Each structure stands twice: as structure tokens, then as C-alpha cells.
Amino acid sequence: MGRPEPAAPTEEPLHALLPSDPVDVLAAGELERIHWATLQVLARVGVEVRSERVLARLGAAGAVSDPGVGRVRFPPALVEAALAEPPRTLVLAARDPARDLRLDGRHGYLALDGCAAELVDRETGERRPSTAADLARITLVADALPQIGVLWQAVAARDRPVETQPLHELHAQLGSSTKHVQLMTAVRPEQARSAIEIARIVAGGDRELRERPILSAFQCSLSPLTYDGDALESAAVYASAGVPCGFVAMPIACATAPATPAAALVVSNAEVVAGVVALQLLNPGAPTFYGACGTVMDLRSGAAACGGPEDPYFQLASAQLARHYGLPSSIGTFATGAKGSDWQAGVEGGLSVMSSWLAGADLLCGAGLLHGARVHSTVEMLLDAELFDLACGLSDRMRADEEDLATQAILEVGPGGHFLAHPHTRRHMRRRWRSSLFGRETWEEWESSGRPGATDRARERVRQILAEHRPPALPETLDRRIREAIAAHGR
């Protein structure tokens, strides 16, 4: 198959956090104890795997498989050897090569998140079930935002059959953006195979997809310490096609994980490590990554609390564990517990993005989520992107070379002058951070325009993007072949 025509070049490069030396929230001794406890859990307790076929394959590869109780155990030496197998960096390619991302520990990229079953209607403000058309519109808006680098399925295509829903979601996103898509909903092997077929159609073939994977995926553990067999088989299917597939743990302390932070980290870490080890036993050297979205239970309701101080702590600690294993990290960020884009959402989002930046996360996942990741808001997505952009500005390190120190300009202007018209200012002024949503007008201008807030500006910006932004469409021949592949899967 021939490679499709390249997409038109993007106007603005993707924004990225530039991590400084990551903050280690775990002291060296604490990190080693968590790692040691993880090895003990994996060797002595093990992980439930709900598939006799997968258990047999893992047993044949060196794990201690016990089909009688549906459990697999991993000896410490096997774990250590398997963790050394994956590549240390990943390339997440895109339809537009200018939007390719390299996860190398030196950049942090923002991603959508959630596959929420509901969304806030941007015009009425009411909550309603989501559709495939909603996902396409959200993806189109995200395509226009240089802050967003990776596309998860922000909402579920609930108007499509369950069996083919992930494929319709992939189709909607590939047709609405030229950015990288990370599929979180294809959790059965046959769905993964069809998703790979669709990605090959767009990439131009099997070799082209391996060279530039425009698709990646991940599988979630079921806390505590459980994997569906389909999830692990799906990960192996992706790996066999050269598509990176990570593992994400989402434990809830006091419910699906113990109450103390250290114990919750052990459970979360054991689940992710078990997934990575299993994949390496099934497909040695397969590209993968470490994902964590831990939180704590609200003791009043029993639901996930989301947004409290535990979340940033888990973000920092999980990213540190990923660095310890030499794996790229995908860290749950944002996902406020607030139900609207209000003060609570801003506080929780700001603390969360700062924590993920300080942690050195490669992917920050969660833009646009409200109500503990249960509801998506496109307006909130823009506000989260603005918070991310603030952090990007903060992470842009100061330079101190001759040009940046500007001693000559200071000498020329001297005391009592100004730098507004100096050539040095003209050369560098556009490097300064500028907000697109925050109010910087005078009080009188603000009042005369109806006292708009950031939420109002975000809502208007969404309308503008939907009216004007047109990313390069999929060629009709490719679009038709994707529809045929989805229809064939449904038979």
C-alpha cells in the first residue's frame, strides 16, 4: 500500500512542559521499600488473570502460573529481567509529522482523557449522554489547541454498538485531527486487531505503522491486583504490530487499595509492573509505558474523591516510580471533583498540573474532565489547556547568555529610559506568555463588554473553533476503507 499524502503543515508547534530536575517525593529508602514490597506482592500474592489461555502462555514463559485459582506469580528475578526489556523512549507519531511526539523524559505533553459517558452541553450547560458526533467535535476543538498533544477518547460514542464502539471512536478522532490517537477502549483482542487495521489504512501499511505508530493504546488493571485476560491479549496484539501499549492502574485508596499512601502505591505499582512484565513475557522488547491515576475514596459517599491532596502526591510518586524503572510515564492530571468550571476546578487543576510538571511526567492526562472524571466539558478542556500553558511558561528555563542578559541594551538605554522601542525588546517580546482566556483589559472595558470571565471566553472560543477550524480531512478512499473495516468487524 502507498503512503497517503501528508497533511498540511501546522501553524503553531505543540506546546510542551520542559521538566527541570524532577522532584522526588519518595526518599531513596522509601522508594526501595515500595519496590521491595511490590516484588513480594508479585511473588507471593500474584495477580489474578481471567484467562486460562493467557495463564498458560505466561507459565510457559517463566512465570508461576496457577490455573486452578486463576492466578500468576512473578519471581523477583523474572520481574527485574522483564523490566529491562522495553525501550526507554517512545515515539508517538501523528498524521501530521510536525505533530509527532517523543517521550524521552525531556518533555511533558497534555492529553485528553476519560471516555466519559456524559458531557456538559456547551450551550445549555446541561449534562447529557455522549455520542460519536460529540467525540468528533471535541477532537476538532482539541486539534486547534497547541497545548494538547495526544488524543484519548474524551467521551464515549454511546450511540454506537458496544462491539464496534472503540472503532467508531478511533474513526471519529482520525477524521477530526492530525494528532496522535491513544485508544483506551479497545479491550478485546478482536477490537485491537481491527483498530490496528484502521491505523494501517491511515498510516499506509504495516511497515509504515511500525516506523511511525500513529496509534498507541493502554490496558487498565482491575484493582486490586486483577487483569482481564482479554486486556493482556489485546496488549500483545498491539505489541505484535509495533503499536505501543501501556498499562494504567486506577486504584481508590480505602476501597480498591489500602488506606495508607504507601500501601496504595504498592498495589498501584504492582498492577502496572505486572502488566509490563506480562507483556514482555509475551512479546519481549515491546514498547510500553507506566500509567497511574490513583485517588482516594470520599468517606461520605463512597465515590472517588478526585482533587484532594492525595491525588498530587500519587502523581509525584507514580512518576518517580516510572523513572526508577526507566519507563515513560502517563500520569492522571486535572480530573477535578468539581461539577463546573469554577474556583474549585481552578484550584485543583492548578495544583495537579504543577505536581505533574514537578514529577517530570511524560504525558499529563485529564484535560476537560469534571465530577471525578465522570463528565467531560469542552469549556473545561480549554481552561485546563490554559493552566497547562501557564506551567509551560513557568518551565521555560531562563537563559543567561550574552543576548539574554542584554547588557549592551541596558548600557544603551541607561537610567530613566525605557526599553519599549529597543531592538532587543522587539526581538524577544513575543517569547512572553500571553493568555487567550484570562482578562487583561481595563475595568471599564470589562464592564462595558458584560463582565466576561474565563469560562465565557472559553465558551466563545469553542464556538469560534467549531465554526472556523478545518483540519485536513481523511482522503475519501481511506475513509471508505475504514468504514468497511468497521462493518466487517461487526459481522
Secondary structure, DSSP 8 states (H G I E B T S, - for coil): ----------SS----B---S----S-HHHHHHHHHHHHHIIIII-EEEE-HHHHHHHHHTT-EEETTTTEEE--HHHHHHHHTSS-S-EEE--SSGGG-EEESSS-BEEEE---BSEEE-TTT--EEE--HHHHHHHHHHHHH-TTEEEE--SB--TTS-TTTHHHHHHHHHHTT-SSEEEE-S--SHHHHHHHHHHHHHHHTSHHHHHHS-SEEEEEE-BTTTEEEHHHHHHHHHHHHTT--EEEEE--EETTTB-SSHHHHHHHHHHHHHHHHHHHHHHSTT----EEE--EEB-TTTSSB--SSTHHHHHHHHHHHHHHHHT--EEEE----S-SSSSHHHHHHHHHHHHHHHHHT-SEEEEETEETTTTEE-HHHHHHHHHHHHHHHHHHS----SHHHHTHHHHHHH-TT--STTSHHHHHHGGGS---SSS--S-HHHHHHTT---HHHHHHHHHHHHHHH-------HHHHHHHHHHHHHHH-
